[in-house]
Protein backbone atom coordinates (compact mmCIF):
# COMPACT_ATOMS: atom_id res chain seq x y z
CA UNK A 1 0.00 0.00 0.00
CA UNK A 2 1.33 3.45 -0.86
CA UNK A 3 2.38 5.83 1.88
CA UNK A 4 -0.06 8.50 2.97
CA UNK A 5 1.19 12.06 3.04
CA UNK A 6 -0.35 15.17 4.54
CA UNK A 7 0.84 18.53 3.23
CA UNK A 8 0.09 21.48 5.51
CA UNK A 9 -0.09 24.58 3.33
CA UNK A 10 -1.81 25.13 -0.01
CA UNK A 11 0.36 27.76 -1.67
CA UNK A 12 2.65 27.21 -4.68
CA UNK A 13 5.12 25.25 -2.51
CA UNK A 14 2.46 22.93 -1.05
CA UNK A 15 0.76 22.29 -4.40
CA UNK A 16 4.08 21.75 -6.21
CA UNK A 17 5.02 19.20 -3.53
CA UNK A 18 1.65 17.49 -4.06
CA UNK A 19 2.25 17.42 -7.82
CA UNK A 20 5.54 15.53 -7.58
CA UNK A 21 4.49 13.32 -4.65
CA UNK A 22 1.38 12.05 -6.45
CA UNK A 23 3.59 11.29 -9.46
CA UNK A 24 5.64 9.05 -7.14
CA UNK A 25 2.45 7.14 -6.29
CA UNK A 26 1.82 8.53 -2.79
CA UNK A 27 -1.67 9.19 -1.42
CA UNK A 28 -1.64 12.93 -0.83
CA UNK A 29 -3.88 15.21 1.23
CA UNK A 30 -3.39 19.00 1.23
CA UNK A 31 -4.81 20.97 4.13
CA UNK A 32 -5.00 24.76 4.40
CA UNK A 33 -6.53 27.40 6.64
CA UNK A 34 -7.91 29.20 3.55
CA UNK A 35 -10.10 28.09 0.65
CA UNK A 36 -7.09 27.80 -1.71
CA UNK A 37 -7.82 31.10 -3.46
CA UNK A 38 -5.72 33.68 -1.62
CA UNK A 39 -2.29 34.38 -0.15
CA UNK A 40 1.17 35.27 -1.45
CA UNK A 41 0.92 32.62 -4.21
CA UNK A 42 -1.89 34.62 -5.83
CA UNK A 43 -0.61 38.18 -5.50
CA UNK A 44 3.08 37.87 -6.41
CA UNK A 45 4.84 39.21 -9.50
CA UNK A 46 4.81 35.79 -11.21
CA UNK A 47 8.55 35.84 -11.93
CA UNK A 48 10.70 32.79 -12.53
CA UNK A 49 13.92 34.62 -11.97
CA UNK A 50 17.41 33.12 -12.17
CA UNK A 51 18.51 36.78 -12.26
CA UNK A 52 17.77 37.11 -8.51
CA UNK A 53 21.10 35.66 -7.39
CA UNK A 54 21.60 38.13 -4.53
CA UNK A 55 19.76 36.99 -1.41
CA UNK A 56 17.63 39.34 0.68
CA UNK A 57 20.32 39.18 3.39
CA UNK A 58 22.71 41.32 1.35
CA UNK A 59 25.36 43.66 2.76
CA UNK A 60 23.91 47.12 3.24
CA UNK A 61 20.34 45.92 3.80
CA UNK A 62 20.60 46.50 7.56
CA UNK A 63 21.70 50.12 7.15
CA UNK A 64 19.06 50.67 4.43
CA UNK A 65 16.43 49.16 6.73
CA UNK A 66 17.46 51.48 9.57
CA UNK A 67 17.47 54.49 7.26
CA UNK A 68 14.03 53.60 5.88
CA UNK A 69 12.51 52.69 9.26
CA UNK A 70 10.94 56.11 9.67
CA UNK A 71 9.65 56.25 6.10
CA UNK A 72 6.36 54.32 5.69
CA UNK A 73 6.62 54.61 1.88
CA UNK A 74 10.10 53.02 1.66
CA UNK A 75 10.63 49.82 -0.37
CA UNK A 76 12.04 47.88 2.60
CA UNK A 77 10.40 48.57 5.93
CA UNK A 78 11.13 46.88 9.25
CA UNK A 79 8.61 47.58 11.96
CA UNK A 80 10.53 47.63 15.27
CA UNK A 81 8.85 45.52 17.94
CA UNK A 82 9.73 43.83 21.21
CA UNK A 83 9.20 40.27 20.09
CA UNK A 84 11.83 37.65 20.91
CA UNK A 85 11.47 35.71 17.62
CA UNK A 86 11.81 38.94 15.64
CA UNK A 87 14.88 40.07 17.63
CA UNK A 88 16.61 36.69 17.19
CA UNK A 89 15.77 36.70 13.48
CA UNK A 90 17.18 40.25 13.12
CA UNK A 91 20.43 39.18 14.75
CA UNK A 92 20.69 36.12 12.48
CA UNK A 93 19.93 38.33 9.45
CA UNK A 94 22.73 40.71 10.48
CA UNK A 95 25.18 37.79 10.79
CA UNK A 96 24.15 36.46 7.37
CA UNK A 97 24.41 39.81 5.55
CA UNK A 98 28.11 39.55 4.69
CA UNK A 99 29.73 39.76 1.27
CA UNK A 100 31.30 36.29 1.59
CA UNK A 101 28.02 34.58 2.58
CA UNK A 102 26.11 36.27 -0.24
CA UNK A 103 28.86 35.31 -2.72
CA UNK A 104 28.68 31.69 -1.55
CA UNK A 105 24.89 31.55 -1.92
CA UNK A 106 24.82 32.98 -5.48
CA UNK A 107 25.48 29.73 -7.41
CA UNK A 108 23.11 27.88 -5.06
CA UNK A 109 20.27 30.31 -5.81
CA UNK A 110 21.06 30.32 -9.54
CA UNK A 111 21.06 26.52 -9.80
CA UNK A 112 17.76 25.95 -8.00
CA UNK A 113 16.03 28.75 -9.95
CA UNK A 114 17.22 27.48 -13.35
CA UNK A 115 16.13 23.96 -12.33
CA UNK A 116 12.71 25.31 -11.33
CA UNK A 117 12.31 27.13 -14.65
CA UNK A 118 13.05 23.86 -16.48
CA UNK A 119 10.38 22.10 -14.41
CA UNK A 120 7.81 24.83 -15.18
CA UNK A 121 8.65 24.37 -18.86
CA UNK A 122 8.23 20.58 -18.54
CA UNK A 123 4.79 21.11 -16.97
CA UNK A 124 3.91 23.54 -19.75
CA UNK A 125 5.01 21.01 -22.39
CA UNK A 126 2.79 18.21 -21.00
CA UNK A 127 -0.33 19.94 -22.36
CA UNK A 128 -2.04 18.93 -19.10
CA UNK A 129 -2.24 22.64 -18.32
CA UNK A 130 -3.18 25.70 -20.29
CA UNK A 131 -1.36 28.47 -18.47
CA UNK A 132 0.23 31.72 -19.58
CA UNK A 133 4.02 31.38 -19.70
CA UNK A 134 6.47 33.68 -21.46
CA UNK A 135 10.24 33.59 -21.47
CA UNK A 136 11.14 37.18 -22.38
CA UNK A 137 13.73 37.96 -19.73
CA UNK A 138 13.70 40.75 -17.16
CA UNK A 139 14.75 44.39 -17.47
CA UNK A 140 16.29 46.04 -14.40
CA UNK A 141 15.47 49.68 -15.14
CA UNK A 142 17.62 52.33 -13.52
CA UNK A 143 17.40 56.13 -13.38
CA UNK A 144 20.79 56.85 -11.81
CA UNK A 145 24.32 55.84 -12.80
CA UNK A 146 24.85 54.54 -9.25
CA UNK A 147 21.93 52.06 -9.43
CA UNK A 148 22.98 51.04 -12.94
CA UNK A 149 26.54 50.38 -11.83
CA UNK A 150 25.42 48.35 -8.82
CA UNK A 151 23.12 46.19 -10.93
CA UNK A 152 25.71 45.71 -13.67
CA UNK A 153 28.12 44.37 -11.01
CA UNK A 154 25.44 41.76 -10.18
CA UNK A 155 24.96 41.19 -13.91
CA UNK A 156 28.67 40.44 -14.36
CA UNK A 157 28.49 37.89 -11.52
CA UNK A 158 25.46 36.32 -13.25
CA UNK A 159 27.45 36.11 -16.50
CA UNK A 160 30.21 34.27 -14.60
CA UNK A 161 27.53 31.82 -13.44
CA UNK A 162 26.49 31.17 -17.04
CA UNK A 163 23.50 33.51 -17.48
CA UNK A 164 23.09 35.82 -20.48
CA UNK A 165 23.02 39.47 -19.35
CA UNK A 166 23.37 42.76 -21.26
CA UNK A 167 23.80 46.33 -20.12
CA UNK A 168 21.54 48.44 -22.34
CA UNK A 169 21.27 52.17 -22.96
CA UNK A 170 17.82 53.78 -22.93
CA UNK A 171 17.85 53.77 -26.77
CA UNK A 172 18.61 50.03 -26.86
CA UNK A 173 15.82 49.35 -24.35
CA UNK A 174 13.33 51.34 -26.45
CA UNK A 175 14.11 49.15 -29.49
CA UNK A 176 12.84 46.16 -27.48
CA UNK A 177 10.06 47.83 -25.45
CA UNK A 178 8.83 49.87 -28.41
CA UNK A 179 5.43 51.24 -27.40
CA UNK A 180 6.17 52.53 -23.92
CA UNK A 181 7.77 55.86 -23.02
CA UNK A 182 10.38 55.11 -20.36
CA UNK A 183 11.85 57.65 -17.98
CA UNK A 184 15.16 55.81 -17.38
CA UNK A 185 18.91 55.99 -18.03
CA UNK A 186 19.18 52.35 -19.07
CA UNK A 187 18.61 48.74 -18.03
CA UNK A 188 20.47 45.58 -17.17
CA UNK A 189 18.70 42.91 -19.22
CA UNK A 190 18.65 39.34 -17.88
CA UNK A 191 17.62 36.95 -20.66
CA UNK A 192 17.23 34.04 -18.21
CA UNK A 193 13.90 35.02 -16.67
CA UNK A 194 10.33 33.99 -17.47
CA UNK A 195 6.95 35.07 -16.12
CA UNK A 196 3.44 33.74 -15.55
CA UNK A 197 0.00 34.70 -14.26
CA UNK A 198 -0.16 33.17 -10.74
CA UNK A 199 -3.92 33.43 -10.14
CA UNK A 200 -4.46 31.52 -13.39
CA UNK A 201 -1.94 28.73 -12.72
CA UNK A 202 -2.88 27.97 -9.10
CA UNK A 203 -6.52 26.89 -9.81
CA UNK A 204 -5.33 24.83 -12.79
CA UNK A 205 -2.76 23.02 -10.65
CA UNK A 206 -5.37 22.33 -7.95
CA UNK A 207 -7.82 21.02 -10.55
CA UNK A 208 -5.15 18.74 -12.02
CA UNK A 209 -4.28 17.38 -8.57
CA UNK A 210 -7.93 16.72 -7.68
CA UNK A 211 -8.37 14.87 -10.97
CA UNK A 212 -5.34 12.75 -10.06
CA UNK A 213 -6.56 11.69 -6.64
CA UNK A 214 -5.17 14.39 -4.32
CA UNK A 215 -7.56 15.27 -1.46
CA UNK A 216 -8.03 18.93 -0.47
CA UNK A 217 -9.24 20.02 2.97
CA UNK A 218 -10.03 23.73 2.93
CA UNK A 219 -10.69 26.24 5.72
CA UNK A 220 -9.14 23.89 8.24
CA UNK A 221 -6.60 25.45 10.51
CA UNK A 222 -4.09 23.04 12.03
CA UNK A 223 -4.16 23.81 15.74
CA UNK A 224 -1.77 21.21 17.03
CA UNK A 225 0.87 18.75 15.90
CA UNK A 226 1.19 15.65 18.09
CA UNK A 227 4.77 14.42 18.32
CA UNK A 228 5.81 11.19 19.99
CA UNK A 229 9.58 10.79 20.44
CA UNK A 230 10.92 11.86 17.02
CA UNK A 231 7.82 11.38 14.86
CA UNK A 232 4.58 13.19 14.18
CA UNK A 233 1.72 10.84 15.07
CA UNK A 234 -1.19 13.14 14.16
CA UNK A 235 -2.27 16.69 13.42
CA UNK A 236 -5.33 18.26 14.97
CA UNK A 237 -7.78 20.74 13.48
CA UNK A 238 -10.84 22.18 15.22
CA UNK A 239 -12.99 19.23 14.15
CA UNK A 240 -10.70 16.31 13.46
CA UNK A 241 -7.49 14.42 14.03
CA UNK A 242 -5.59 13.42 10.90
CA UNK A 243 -2.86 10.82 10.54
CA UNK A 244 -0.34 10.03 7.82
CA UNK A 245 3.03 8.34 7.31
CA UNK A 246 4.80 11.53 6.29
CA UNK A 247 4.06 15.23 6.70
CA UNK A 248 5.16 18.17 4.55
CA UNK A 249 5.29 21.52 6.36
CA UNK A 250 4.76 24.12 3.63
CA UNK A 251 3.29 26.72 5.95
CA UNK A 252 5.12 29.83 4.72
CA UNK A 253 5.16 32.74 7.15
CA UNK A 254 3.41 30.64 9.83
CA UNK A 255 6.20 28.01 9.92
CA UNK A 256 8.05 29.09 13.05
CA UNK A 257 5.03 28.39 15.27
CA UNK A 258 4.48 24.97 13.69
CA UNK A 259 8.15 24.08 14.07
CA UNK A 260 8.07 25.02 17.76
CA UNK A 261 5.40 22.35 18.31
CA UNK A 262 8.05 19.85 17.14
CA UNK A 263 10.74 21.47 19.28
CA UNK A 264 12.50 22.71 16.13
CA UNK A 265 13.71 26.26 15.61
CA UNK A 266 13.10 27.61 12.11
CA UNK A 267 13.53 31.40 12.19
CA UNK A 268 11.11 32.98 9.74
CA UNK A 269 9.57 36.44 9.60
CA UNK A 270 6.67 37.48 7.40
CA UNK A 271 7.57 40.03 4.72
CA UNK A 272 4.45 41.71 3.40
CA UNK A 273 4.26 42.63 -0.27
CA UNK A 274 1.53 44.46 -2.20
CA UNK A 275 0.19 44.26 -5.70
CA UNK A 276 -1.89 46.54 -7.94
CA UNK A 277 -3.54 45.15 -11.08
CA UNK A 278 -4.17 47.42 -14.07
CA UNK A 279 -6.76 45.67 -16.24
CA UNK A 280 -6.46 47.83 -19.34
CA UNK A 281 -3.89 48.21 -22.09
CA UNK A 282 -0.53 49.54 -20.89
CA UNK A 283 1.57 48.43 -23.92
CA UNK A 284 4.12 46.94 -21.49
CA UNK A 285 5.45 43.69 -22.97
CA UNK A 286 8.65 42.98 -20.99
CA UNK A 287 8.76 42.39 -17.21
CA UNK A 288 10.79 45.06 -15.43
CA UNK A 289 12.03 45.95 -12.00
CA UNK A 290 12.16 49.66 -11.23
CA UNK A 291 15.50 49.62 -9.48
CA UNK A 292 15.46 52.63 -7.21
CA UNK A 293 11.84 52.02 -6.15
CA UNK A 294 12.13 48.19 -5.94
CA UNK A 295 8.85 47.74 -7.81
CA UNK A 296 8.21 44.74 -10.08
CA UNK A 297 6.15 45.14 -13.26
CA UNK A 298 4.69 42.10 -15.01
CA UNK A 299 2.62 41.98 -18.21
CA UNK A 300 0.26 39.12 -17.30
CA UNK A 301 -2.54 37.43 -19.20
CA UNK A 302 -4.95 40.31 -19.86
CA UNK A 303 -3.59 42.80 -17.32
CA UNK A 304 -0.40 44.37 -15.94
CA UNK A 305 0.64 43.80 -12.34
CA UNK A 306 2.70 46.22 -10.26
CA UNK A 307 4.10 44.61 -7.11
CA UNK A 308 6.48 45.72 -4.43
CA UNK A 309 7.62 46.55 -0.92
CA UNK A 310 9.03 44.28 1.74
CA UNK A 311 7.44 45.06 5.07
CA UNK A 312 8.77 43.00 8.00
CA UNK A 313 6.03 43.62 10.54
CA UNK A 314 4.67 40.31 11.79
CA UNK A 315 1.66 38.38 10.53
CA UNK A 316 -1.04 40.82 9.49
CA UNK A 317 -2.93 41.56 6.30
CA UNK A 318 -3.51 45.27 6.87
CA UNK A 319 -3.27 47.24 3.62
CA UNK A 320 -1.29 50.43 4.12
CA UNK A 321 -2.46 52.97 1.48
CA UNK A 322 0.83 54.90 1.83
CA UNK A 323 2.72 51.87 0.54
CA UNK A 324 0.18 51.20 -2.23
CA UNK A 325 0.54 54.84 -3.36
CA UNK A 326 4.34 54.48 -3.29
CA UNK A 327 4.10 51.58 -5.79
CA UNK A 328 1.70 53.52 -8.04
CA UNK A 329 3.83 56.69 -7.92
CA UNK A 330 6.98 54.74 -8.74
CA UNK A 331 5.32 53.09 -11.75
CA UNK A 332 4.10 56.45 -13.07
CA UNK A 333 7.56 57.89 -12.50
CA UNK A 334 9.25 55.31 -14.76
CA UNK A 335 6.51 54.87 -17.40
CA UNK A 336 5.69 58.26 -18.91
CA UNK A 337 2.19 57.52 -20.19
CA UNK A 338 0.97 55.46 -17.25
CA UNK A 339 -1.68 56.57 -14.79
CA UNK A 340 -2.93 54.25 -12.04
CA UNK A 341 -6.35 55.35 -10.88
CA UNK A 342 -7.85 55.34 -7.38
CA UNK A 343 -10.11 52.38 -8.11
CA UNK A 344 -7.08 50.26 -9.08
CA UNK A 345 -5.22 51.37 -5.96
CA UNK A 346 -8.24 50.63 -3.74
CA UNK A 347 -8.34 47.05 -5.09
CA UNK A 348 -4.71 46.40 -4.06
CA UNK A 349 -4.00 43.17 -2.21
CA UNK A 350 -1.14 41.91 -0.07
CA UNK A 351 0.58 38.61 0.66
CA UNK A 352 3.07 37.44 3.28
CA UNK A 353 6.42 36.11 2.12
CA UNK A 354 8.29 33.81 4.51
CA UNK A 355 11.78 35.27 5.00
CA UNK A 356 14.67 33.21 6.36
CA UNK A 357 17.59 35.08 7.95
CA UNK A 358 20.08 34.16 5.19
CA UNK A 359 17.81 34.43 2.15
CA UNK A 360 17.88 30.67 1.45
CA UNK A 361 14.82 28.44 1.88
CA UNK A 362 14.52 25.54 4.32
CA UNK A 363 14.04 22.30 2.39
CA UNK A 364 14.36 18.89 4.04
CA UNK A 365 14.10 17.10 7.35
CA UNK A 366 15.28 18.09 10.81
CA UNK A 367 17.22 15.59 12.90
CA UNK A 368 14.53 16.12 15.54
CA UNK A 369 11.62 14.74 13.51
CA UNK A 370 11.91 11.78 11.14
CA UNK A 371 8.64 12.07 9.22
CA UNK A 372 8.37 15.84 8.70
CA UNK A 373 9.80 17.48 5.58
CA UNK A 374 9.98 21.26 5.62
CA UNK A 375 9.53 23.38 2.50
CA UNK A 376 9.47 27.04 3.46
CA UNK A 377 11.38 30.32 3.84
CA UNK A 378 11.51 31.26 0.14
CA UNK A 379 11.02 35.02 0.72
CA UNK A 380 10.38 36.71 -2.64
CA UNK A 381 11.41 33.57 -4.56
CA UNK A 382 8.44 31.33 -3.70
CA UNK A 383 6.92 31.44 -7.16
CA UNK A 384 10.29 30.96 -8.85
CA UNK A 385 11.17 27.98 -6.67
CA UNK A 386 7.80 26.21 -6.42
CA UNK A 387 8.40 23.25 -8.76
CA UNK A 388 12.06 22.78 -7.74
CA UNK A 389 11.09 22.66 -4.07
CA UNK A 390 8.21 20.27 -4.79
CA UNK A 391 10.50 17.97 -6.77
CA UNK A 392 13.14 17.97 -3.99
CA UNK A 393 10.47 17.23 -1.36
CA UNK A 394 9.26 14.23 -3.40
CA UNK A 395 12.83 12.98 -3.82
CA UNK A 396 13.55 13.32 -0.08
CA UNK A 397 10.40 11.41 0.90
CA UNK A 398 11.01 8.76 -1.80
CA UNK A 399 14.60 8.29 -0.59
CA UNK A 400 15.85 9.14 -4.08
CA UNK A 401 19.04 11.01 -4.89
CA UNK A 402 18.16 14.71 -4.86
CA UNK A 403 18.39 16.59 -8.18
CA UNK A 404 20.47 19.29 -6.42
CA UNK A 405 22.72 19.49 -3.39
CA UNK A 406 20.24 20.26 -0.60
CA UNK A 407 22.84 20.95 2.14
CA UNK A 408 22.61 24.75 1.74
CA UNK A 409 18.88 24.48 2.55
CA UNK A 410 19.38 22.33 5.66
CA UNK A 411 16.62 22.81 8.21
CA UNK A 412 19.00 22.55 11.19
CA UNK A 413 21.58 25.02 9.86
CA UNK A 414 22.97 27.44 12.42
CA UNK A 415 22.79 31.22 12.13
Residue pairs with C-beta under 8 A, 6 or more apart in sequence:
2 25
2 26
2 27
3 26
3 27
3 244
3 245
3 246
3 397
4 26
4 27
4 29
4 243
4 244
4 245
4 246
5 21
5 26
5 27
5 28
5 29
5 244
5 245
5 246
5 247
5 248
5 397
6 29
6 30
6 31
6 235
6 242
6 244
6 246
6 247
6 248
7 14
7 17
7 18
7 21
7 28
7 29
7 30
7 31
7 247
7 248
7 250
8 14
8 31
8 32
8 222
8 235
8 247
8 248
8 249
8 250
8 251
8 258
9 30
9 32
9 248
9 249
9 250
9 251
9 252
9 376
10 30
10 31
10 32
10 34
10 36
10 39
10 206
10 216
10 218
11 39
11 40
11 41
11 250
11 252
11 382
12 41
12 198
12 202
12 382
12 383
12 386
13 250
13 252
13 375
13 376
13 378
13 382
13 385
13 386
13 389
13 390
14 30
14 32
14 248
14 250
14 375
15 30
15 41
15 202
15 205
15 206
15 209
15 386
15 390
16 205
16 386
16 387
16 389
16 390
16 391
17 248
17 250
17 375
17 389
17 390
17 393
17 394
18 28
18 30
18 209
18 214
18 390
19 123
19 205
19 208
19 209
19 387
19 390
20 387
20 390
20 391
20 393
20 394
21 28
21 248
21 390
21 393
21 394
21 397
22 28
22 209
22 212
22 213
22 214
23 394
24 394
24 397
24 398
26 246
26 397
27 213
28 209
28 213
28 214
28 215
29 214
29 215
29 216
29 217
29 242
29 244
30 209
30 214
30 215
30 216
30 217
31 216
31 217
31 220
31 222
31 235
31 237
31 242
32 216
32 217
32 218
32 219
32 220
33 219
33 220
33 221
33 222
34 218
34 219
35 218
35 219
36 202
36 206
36 216
36 218
37 202
37 203
39 252
39 351
39 352
40 252
40 253
40 273
40 351
40 352
40 353
40 382
41 198
41 202
41 351
41 382
41 383
42 198
42 199
42 202
42 349
42 351
43 198
43 199
43 273
43 274
43 275
43 307
43 349
43 350
43 351
44 198
44 273
44 275
44 307
44 351
44 353
44 380
44 382
44 383
45 195
45 275
45 287
45 296
45 297
45 298
45 305
45 307
45 383
46 195
46 196
46 197
46 198
46 298
46 300
46 305
46 383
47 138
47 193
47 194
47 195
47 287
47 296
47 298
47 383
47 384
48 113
48 116
48 117
48 120
48 193
48 194
48 195
48 196
48 383
48 384
49 113
49 138
49 190
49 192
49 193
49 381
49 384
50 110
50 113
50 114
50 117
50 158
50 163
50 190
50 192
50 193
50 384
51 138
51 140
51 158
51 163
51 165
51 190
51 192
51 193
52 109
52 113
52 380
52 381
52 384
53 106
53 107
53 109
53 110
53 154
53 157
53 158
53 161
54 102
54 106
54 154
55 96
55 102
55 105
55 109
55 358
55 359
55 360
55 379
56 271
56 310
56 355
56 359
56 379
56 380
57 93
57 96
57 97
57 101
57 102
57 357
57 358
57 359
58 97
58 102
58 359
59 97
59 98
59 99
59 102
60 97
61 76
61 93
61 97
62 93
62 94
62 97
64 76
65 76
65 77
65 78
68 74
68 75
68 76
68 77
68 78
69 77
69 78
69 80
71 77
72 320
72 322
72 323
73 322
73 323
73 325
73 326
74 326
75 293
75 294
75 295
75 308
75 309
75 310
75 326
76 294
76 309
76 310
77 309
77 310
77 311
77 312
77 313
77 323
78 90
78 312
78 313
79 311
79 312
79 313
79 314
81 313
81 314
83 314
85 256
85 267
85 269
86 269
86 312
86 314
88 267
89 267
89 268
89 269
89 357
92 267
92 357
92 358
92 415
93 357
93 358
95 357
95 415
96 357
96 358
96 359
96 415
101 358
102 359
105 358
105 359
105 360
105 408
106 157
106 161
107 161
108 360
108 405
108 408
109 359
109 360
109 381
110 158
110 161
110 162
110 163
111 404
112 385
112 388
112 404
113 381
113 384
113 385
113 388
114 192
115 388
115 391
115 403
115 404
116 384
116 385
116 386
116 387
116 388
116 389
117 192
117 194
117 384
119 387
119 388
119 391
120 133
120 194
120 196
120 387
121 133
121 135
121 194
123 129
123 387
124 131
124 133
128 208
129 201
129 204
129 205
129 208
130 204
131 196
131 197
131 200
131 201
131 204
132 196
132 197
132 200
132 201
132 300
132 301
133 194
133 195
133 196
134 194
134 195
134 196
135 193
135 194
136 193
136 194
136 195
136 285
136 286
136 287
137 189
137 190
137 191
137 192
137 193
137 286
137 287
138 189
138 190
138 192
138 193
138 195
138 286
138 287
138 288
138 289
139 168
139 173
139 176
139 177
139 187
139 188
139 189
139 286
139 287
139 288
139 289
140 151
140 155
140 187
140 188
140 189
140 190
140 288
140 289
140 291
141 173
141 182
141 184
141 186
141 187
141 288
141 289
141 290
141 291
141 334
142 148
142 151
142 184
142 185
142 186
142 187
142 188
142 291
142 292
143 183
143 184
143 185
143 291
143 292
143 334
144 185
144 292
145 185
147 291
147 292
148 167
148 185
148 186
148 188
148 291
151 188
151 291
152 167
152 188
154 188
155 165
155 166
155 167
155 188
155 190
156 165
158 165
158 190
158 192
159 165
163 190
163 191
163 192
164 190
164 191
164 192
165 188
165 189
165 190
165 191
165 192
166 172
166 188
166 189
166 191
167 186
167 187
167 188
167 189
168 176
168 186
168 187
168 188
168 189
169 186
170 182
170 184
170 185
170 186
170 187
172 186
173 182
173 184
173 186
173 187
173 189
174 182
176 189
176 286
177 284
177 285
177 286
177 288
179 283
179 285
180 282
180 283
180 284
180 285
180 335
180 336
180 337
181 335
181 336
181 337
182 334
182 335
182 336
183 333
183 334
183 335
183 336
184 334
187 288
193 287
195 287
195 298
195 299
195 300
196 300
196 383
197 300
197 301
197 302
198 383
200 300
200 301
206 216
209 216
210 216
217 237
217 242
220 237
220 238
220 239
220 240
221 237
221 238
222 235
222 236
222 237
222 258
223 236
223 237
223 238
224 235
224 236
224 261
225 232
225 234
225 235
225 236
225 247
225 258
225 261
225 262
226 232
226 233
226 234
226 235
226 236
226 241
227 233
227 261
227 262
227 263
227 369
230 368
230 369
230 370
231 369
231 370
231 371
232 247
232 262
232 369
232 371
232 372
233 243
234 241
234 242
234 243
235 241
235 242
235 243
235 247
236 242
245 371
246 371
246 372
246 373
246 397
247 371
247 372
247 373
248 372
248 373
248 374
248 375
248 393
248 397
249 255
249 258
249 259
249 372
249 373
249 374
249 375
249 376
250 375
250 376
251 258
251 376
252 352
252 353
252 354
252 376
252 382
253 268
253 269
253 270
253 271
253 315
253 352
253 353
253 354
254 315
255 266
255 268
255 354
255 362
255 374
255 376
255 377
256 265
256 266
256 267
256 268
259 265
259 266
259 366
259 374
262 366
262 368
262 369
262 372
263 368
264 366
264 368
264 369
264 411
264 412
266 362
266 374
266 376
266 377
266 411
267 356
267 357
267 415
268 354
268 355
268 356
268 362
268 376
268 377
269 312
269 314
269 354
269 355
270 312
270 313
270 314
270 315
270 352
270 353
270 354
270 355
271 310
271 311
271 312
271 352
271 353
271 354
271 355
271 379
271 380
272 309
272 310
272 311
272 312
272 313
272 316
272 317
272 350
272 351
272 352
272 353
273 307
273 308
273 309
273 310
273 311
273 350
273 351
273 352
273 353
273 380
274 307
274 308
274 309
274 319
274 323
274 324
274 327
274 348
274 349
274 350
275 305
275 306
275 307
275 348
275 349
275 350
275 351
276 305
276 306
276 307
276 324
276 327
276 328
276 331
276 340
276 344
276 345
276 347
276 348
277 303
277 304
277 305
277 306
277 344
277 347
278 303
278 304
278 305
278 306
278 338
278 340
278 344
279 302
279 303
279 344
280 303
282 299
282 304
282 335
282 338
283 337
284 297
284 299
284 304
284 335
285 299
286 299
287 296
287 297
287 298
287 299
288 296
288 297
288 334
289 295
289 296
289 297
290 296
290 297
290 330
290 331
290 333
290 334
293 308
293 326
293 327
293 330
293 333
293 334
294 308
294 309
294 310
295 306
295 307
295 308
295 327
295 330
295 331
296 305
296 306
296 307
296 308
297 304
297 305
297 306
297 331
297 335
298 304
298 305
298 307
306 327
306 328
306 331
306 340
307 327
308 326
308 327
308 330
309 323
309 326
309 327
310 353
310 355
310 380
311 320
311 323
312 355
315 352
317 350
317 352
319 348
319 349
319 350
321 345
324 345
324 348
325 345
327 348
328 340
328 344
328 345
331 338
331 340
332 338
332 339
332 340
353 378
353 379
353 380
353 382
354 376
354 377
354 378
354 379
354 382
355 377
355 379
356 362
356 377
356 379
357 415
358 413
358 415
359 379
360 377
360 408
360 409
361 375
361 376
361 377
361 378
361 379
361 381
361 385
361 389
361 409
362 374
362 375
362 376
362 377
362 409
362 410
362 411
363 373
363 374
363 375
363 389
363 392
363 393
363 396
363 406
363 409
363 411
364 373
364 374
364 392
364 396
364 406
364 409
364 410
364 411
365 372
365 373
365 374
365 396
365 411
366 372
366 374
366 411
366 412
367 412
368 412
373 393
373 396
373 397
374 411
375 389
375 390
375 392
375 393
378 384
378 385
378 389
388 403
388 404
391 403
392 402
392 403
392 404
392 406
392 409
394 400
395 401
395 402
395 403
396 402
396 406
